[in-house]
């Protein structure tokens, strides 16, 4: 297995085997806390080889700078998928995954990460920094 893409973005979609990503970002600015980020996606593109055929489980956690999971376990995105036998004429298959997240609570400015697990092994750690937005200067 090889991770080709792991990104936080405004939106993403799969179209005819292509991963279409809009608005990739790694920083959220807010004027006051706590704040809720209304909508975004985690997009993944992964290569699988014949030895990885079969059923796999994916789980995504949201970790704060102290290493604590911000989301309750029952609120974590998770799913199963199956890699079918790969034809001998090809050496790998690629799968795209788009995980839409609504209403992410952010209690304070901090460093966070989305940790992506496959079969309980971490396969990607996507950093997110949440910072206080700079104040707008008075115009005169």
N, C-alpha and C positions, 0 to 999 in steps of 0.2 A: 504494500500500500504506500502511496506517495501523495502527499498533499500538494496540489498545484496552486490552489487559491484558498485563503481563509480571510474573510474581510467583514467588517461591519459597514453597512450601507443604508441609504434611505429606502431603497427597494431593490429587489432582484427577481429574476424569473428565468425559467428554463424554456428555451425555444429551439426545437429540432436538435436537441443534444448540445446546444450552446448555452453557456451561463451568461446572462445579460445583467450587468450590474450598473446601478445608477447611484451616484452620490456617495462614494466610499469616504469614510471618515474615521478618526481615532480620538477626537476631542469633542466634548459637549460643554458649551458655555451656559451658565445660568446666573441670573442676578441675585437670586436668593434661594435658600434651601430650607426644608426639603423641596424637591421638584420631581415631576414625573415626565419622563421623555415619552411622547405619545406613541410613536411607531418607528420601527426600523427593522432591518433584517440582518441575519448572519448568513453569509453565502459561502459555500464550500464546493470545491471541485477536487475530486479524488480519483487517482488511478488505482485500479485493482488488477492484480496478476492472477494467473491460474491457481496458485496456492491459497488465494484468499476467497475462492468460491464458497458459497454457502450463506447462511443467515448471520447478520450482524446487528448489534444494538448500538444506537447512538444516544448520548445524553449530553446536554449542555448546561453548565453551571455558570453563575455570575459571582465572581469572587472579589471581595474588597481587599484593600492593602494589608489588612491583618490576617488574610487567608480564610476569612469566614465566608460561607455561602450566603449571599444576600437574598436569594429566592428560596422559599420553602421547597423541600424535596418534591412535593406534589405539584409545584408550579414550574418545575424544570421542564424545558422542552425535551422530549425523548421519543424515539421511534425505532422500529425494526425495518430492515430491508434485506433483500436476497440478491446475491450475485450469482447469476445462472452460469452454467458451464461456458467457459470462454472458448470460442472456436480455435482450432489449431492454426488457422490461417492468420490469427492476430496474436499479439503477445500481451495485450492488456485491454481492459475496458475502462471507460471513464464515466463517473456518475457525478451529477450535480445535485446539491442539496440547498434549499432555501428555507430558512427557519425565520418566520415572521414573529416579531415580539411586539406586544402592545402594552403600554402603560408601565414602563420600567421605573420603579421608585429609586430615586437617588437622594440619600439622606444628607450627604455632605460632599464638599469637594474632596477628591481623592483619586488614587490610581486604582483601577479595577481591571478585571480580565474576564473574557468569556473563555472558559476551558471546555474544550470539546473532547469527549470520551467516546471511543469505539470499543465495544466489548470490555469496558471498564479500564482501558488503557488510554491515557491522555494522548491525543494525536495533534492537537493544536491549542495554542494559548494566544488569544487575540487581545491585545491591550486596548484599554479605553481610559482616557484621562478626563476627569470632570473638574472643571475649573470655574472660578468666579469670573463672570464676564467683566471686561473693563468698562468703567462708567463712561458715559457719554459726556464730553466737555460741553459747557454752556456756549451757545453761539451768540454772538452779539454784534 
